[in-house]
Amino acid sequence: MVKGLIETFKYSLKYRGGWRGLLEHMYTNGDFPFKIGTFMGSDAFGNRYYENRVDYPFGQHRWVEPADMHNFDSTQVPPEWHGWMTHMHDETPDNEEEQFNRLKQNIKPNAPSDAPYDHNIGYQNEVFNFNGMHNQSQIRSRGYGIGNPVVGLPPHVPDAYYTQPGSPYNPHFIKKQGPQGDLDEKKGGGRPYKNDIWKERLMTAAEKEELANPTQNLVEEQPELSAREQAILARGGTLGK
């Protein structure tokens, strides 16, 4: 047992590039310093992927060693490597096209088709990421106008997570704040209001009374008619100006 432990340390020292690399991985990655496997590839962010089908049981024989050990999240694994990690397929992204071509041989079309794709995967959007994060819901500000230094989002930059149409967080559906009208619009402005409640607060007592009795004000504004003018109107005539 002691001999095996010593051999593991010796191999790990060689595998990790010395004591510094070994201690660093022991501090940050737990059992990774002593987990040795075959290097299968890396993604665009430097995450390294390994496999060992001999020394580890199924489900533990594939793992990833993150490039940034201190700020790693499982969502930073790209989709093409996620399929390999979770055993959806055994092909690494380098051999993805070979896998497609091999599986397409098993497809037996039962009717003519004008589809532009000869496999069931169809159109694939280009993978978008932000600082190694494929989960866009993480790319949001930690406060108004301060950004998010953890994910590298600068201040005053809009969040990247998806919002449904009609959501109050969707920039295209945010109601713009501003005055709805002005009580002194005929005079050139001076008493703007943003809603009906604010309008009522700005109105004077006379304006409120006028608004409450509009017909009475119209009657008061009409001039008094003489007996002769009333008789003309009663016979269907019109008054001259």
C-alpha positions as CSV (number, residue, x, y, z in Angstrom):
1,M,0.0,0.0,0.0
2,V,2.8,2.4,0.9
3,K,4.7,1.5,-2.2
4,G,1.6,2.1,-4.3
5,L,1.1,5.5,-2.7
6,I,4.7,6.5,-3.3
7,E,4.4,5.4,-7.0
8,T,1.2,7.5,-7.3
9,F,3.0,10.5,-5.9
10,K,6.0,10.0,-8.2
11,Y,3.8,9.7,-11.3
12,S,1.7,12.7,-10.2
13,L,4.8,14.8,-9.7
14,K,5.9,14.0,-13.3
15,Y,2.3,14.4,-14.6
16,R,1.8,17.8,-12.9
17,G,5.2,19.2,-13.6
18,G,6.7,19.2,-10.1
19,W,5.7,19.9,-6.6
20,R,4.2,23.3,-7.4
21,G,1.8,22.0,-10.0
22,L,0.9,19.0,-7.7
23,L,0.2,21.2,-4.7
24,E,-1.7,23.7,-6.7
25,H,-4.0,21.0,-8.1
26,M,-4.4,19.4,-4.7
27,Y,-5.5,22.8,-3.3
28,T,-8.0,23.6,-6.1
29,N,-9.1,20.4,-7.7
30,G,-9.4,17.9,-4.9
31,D,-8.6,14.4,-6.3
32,F,-7.6,15.6,-9.7
33,P,-3.8,15.6,-8.9
34,F,-3.9,11.9,-8.5
35,K,-6.4,11.2,-11.3
36,I,-4.4,10.3,-14.4
37,G,-5.9,9.7,-17.8
38,T,-5.5,10.1,-21.5
39,F,-5.7,13.7,-22.8
40,M,-8.7,13.8,-25.2
41,G,-8.6,17.4,-26.2
42,S,-9.4,20.9,-25.0
43,D,-11.9,23.6,-25.8
44,A,-11.4,27.2,-26.9
45,F,-11.1,28.4,-23.2
46,G,-8.4,26.0,-22.2
47,N,-10.5,23.4,-20.3
48,R,-8.8,20.0,-20.7
49,Y,-10.7,16.8,-21.0
50,Y,-9.4,13.3,-19.9
51,E,-10.5,9.7,-20.0
52,N,-9.4,6.6,-18.2
53,R,-11.4,3.4,-18.8
54,V,-9.0,1.1,-17.0
55,D,-8.6,2.5,-13.5
56,Y,-12.0,4.1,-12.9
57,P,-15.6,2.8,-13.1
58,F,-18.1,3.9,-15.7
59,G,-19.4,7.4,-14.9
60,Q,-16.1,8.5,-13.4
61,H,-13.7,7.7,-16.3
62,R,-14.3,11.1,-18.0
63,W,-13.6,14.4,-16.4
64,V,-12.6,18.0,-17.2
65,E,-9.8,20.0,-15.6
66,P,-10.8,23.7,-15.8
67,A,-8.5,26.3,-17.2
68,D,-9.5,28.8,-14.5
69,M,-9.7,26.7,-11.3
70,H,-10.9,29.5,-9.1
71,N,-13.9,30.6,-11.2
72,F,-15.2,27.5,-12.8
73,D,-18.8,26.5,-13.4
74,S,-20.2,23.4,-15.0
75,T,-22.1,25.5,-17.5
76,Q,-18.7,26.6,-19.0
77,V,-18.4,23.2,-20.6
78,P,-19.2,23.7,-24.3
79,P,-22.2,21.7,-25.8
80,E,-19.9,19.7,-28.0
81,W,-17.9,18.5,-25.0
82,H,-20.9,18.2,-22.8
83,G,-22.3,15.4,-25.0
84,W,-19.0,13.5,-24.7
85,M,-18.8,14.1,-20.9
86,T,-22.4,12.8,-20.3
87,H,-21.9,9.8,-22.6
88,M,-24.4,11.0,-25.2
89,H,-21.8,9.9,-27.7
90,D,-18.2,8.6,-27.6
91,E,-16.8,11.0,-30.3
92,T,-14.9,14.0,-29.3
93,P,-15.6,17.3,-31.2
94,D,-12.6,16.5,-33.5
95,N,-14.3,13.4,-34.7
96,E,-17.8,14.8,-34.9
97,E,-18.0,14.9,-38.7
98,E,-16.9,11.3,-38.9
99,Q,-19.6,10.3,-36.4
100,F,-22.2,12.1,-38.5
101,N,-21.1,10.4,-41.7
102,R,-21.1,7.0,-40.0
103,L,-24.6,7.4,-38.5
104,K,-26.0,8.7,-41.7
105,Q,-25.4,5.3,-43.3
106,N,-28.1,3.9,-41.0
107,I,-30.7,6.4,-42.2
108,K,-33.1,4.8,-44.7
109,P,-35.3,7.4,-46.3
110,N,-38.9,6.1,-46.9
111,A,-39.9,9.0,-49.2
112,P,-38.3,11.7,-51.4
113,S,-37.3,14.8,-49.6
114,D,-36.2,18.3,-50.7
115,A,-34.7,19.1,-47.3
116,P,-31.3,20.7,-47.5
117,Y,-29.8,18.4,-44.8
118,D,-29.2,14.7,-45.1
119,H,-29.3,14.0,-41.4
120,N,-31.7,14.5,-38.5
121,I,-29.5,17.1,-36.8
122,G,-30.5,19.8,-39.2
123,Y,-29.4,23.4,-39.0
124,Q,-27.0,24.2,-36.2
125,N,-26.5,27.8,-34.9
126,E,-23.0,28.9,-34.2
127,V,-22.2,28.5,-30.6
128,F,-22.0,31.8,-28.8
129,N,-20.3,32.4,-25.5
130,F,-19.2,35.2,-23.3
131,N,-15.9,34.7,-21.4
132,G,-16.3,31.0,-21.5
133,M,-19.9,31.0,-20.3
134,H,-22.6,29.4,-22.5
135,N,-25.4,30.0,-20.0
136,Q,-26.3,33.5,-20.9
137,S,-28.5,33.9,-17.7
138,Q,-25.3,34.4,-15.7
139,I,-24.3,37.4,-17.7
140,R,-26.1,40.1,-15.7
141,S,-25.1,43.1,-13.7
142,R,-24.7,42.8,-9.9
143,G,-26.3,46.2,-9.5
144,Y,-27.4,49.2,-11.5
145,G,-24.6,50.5,-13.7
146,I,-21.8,48.6,-12.0
147,G,-21.5,45.6,-14.2
148,N,-20.3,42.2,-13.0
149,P,-16.5,41.8,-12.5
150,V,-17.0,38.0,-11.7
151,V,-18.1,37.3,-15.3
152,G,-16.3,40.2,-16.9
153,L,-19.3,42.3,-17.7
154,P,-18.3,46.0,-17.9
155,P,-20.4,48.7,-16.2
156,H,-23.4,50.2,-18.1
157,V,-23.5,47.2,-20.5
158,P,-26.9,45.5,-21.0
159,D,-27.5,42.0,-19.5
160,A,-27.3,39.1,-21.9
161,Y,-29.9,36.8,-20.6
162,Y,-33.0,36.1,-22.6
163,T,-36.2,37.9,-21.8
164,Q,-39.6,37.0,-23.3
165,P,-41.5,39.6,-25.5
166,G,-43.7,41.6,-23.2
167,S,-41.5,41.2,-20.2
168,P,-40.8,44.4,-18.2
169,Y,-37.1,43.4,-18.4
170,N,-37.1,43.3,-22.2
171,P,-35.6,46.6,-23.4
172,H,-38.1,46.7,-26.3
173,F,-41.1,46.6,-24.0
174,I,-39.9,48.9,-21.2
175,K,-42.4,51.7,-20.8
176,K,-40.5,55.0,-21.3
177,Q,-40.9,57.3,-18.4
178,G,-42.0,60.8,-19.3
179,P,-44.9,63.3,-19.0
180,Q,-48.2,62.3,-20.5
181,G,-49.4,65.9,-20.8
182,D,-49.3,69.4,-19.5
183,L,-52.0,71.4,-17.8
184,D,-50.6,74.6,-19.2
185,E,-50.1,73.3,-22.7
186,K,-52.0,76.2,-24.2
187,K,-49.8,78.7,-22.4
188,G,-46.6,77.0,-23.4
189,G,-46.2,74.5,-20.6
190,G,-45.2,74.6,-17.0
191,R,-47.3,71.9,-15.2
192,P,-46.4,68.5,-16.8
193,Y,-47.9,65.4,-15.3
194,K,-46.9,61.7,-15.7
195,N,-50.3,60.1,-14.8
196,D,-53.9,60.9,-13.9
197,I,-53.1,60.9,-10.2
198,W,-50.3,63.4,-10.6
199,K,-52.6,65.5,-12.9
200,E,-55.3,65.7,-10.2
201,R,-52.7,66.8,-7.6
202,L,-51.5,69.7,-9.8
203,M,-55.0,71.0,-10.6
204,T,-56.4,74.0,-8.8
205,A,-59.8,74.0,-7.1
206,A,-61.3,76.0,-9.9
207,E,-60.0,73.5,-12.5
208,K,-61.4,70.6,-10.5
209,E,-64.8,72.3,-10.2
210,E,-64.8,73.0,-13.9
211,L,-64.0,69.4,-14.7
212,A,-66.7,68.2,-12.3
213,N,-69.5,70.4,-13.9
214,P,-68.7,70.9,-17.6
215,T,-72.4,71.5,-18.7
216,Q,-72.9,74.2,-16.1
217,N,-69.9,76.1,-17.4
218,L,-71.1,75.8,-21.0
219,V,-74.4,77.3,-20.0
220,E,-72.8,80.1,-18.1
221,E,-70.6,81.0,-21.1
222,Q,-73.6,81.4,-23.4
223,P,-74.9,85.0,-23.7
224,E,-78.5,85.9,-22.7
225,L,-81.0,86.2,-25.5
226,S,-83.6,88.9,-25.8
227,A,-87.3,88.1,-26.2
228,R,-87.2,89.0,-29.9
229,E,-84.2,86.6,-30.5
230,Q,-85.9,83.8,-28.6
231,A,-89.0,84.2,-30.8
232,I,-86.9,84.0,-34.0
233,L,-85.3,80.8,-32.8
234,A,-88.7,79.4,-31.8
235,R,-89.9,79.9,-35.4
236,G,-86.9,78.1,-36.8
237,G,-85.0,81.2,-37.8
238,T,-81.3,82.0,-37.3
239,L,-79.7,84.9,-35.6
240,G,-77.3,87.1,-37.4
241,K,-73.8,87.7,-36.2
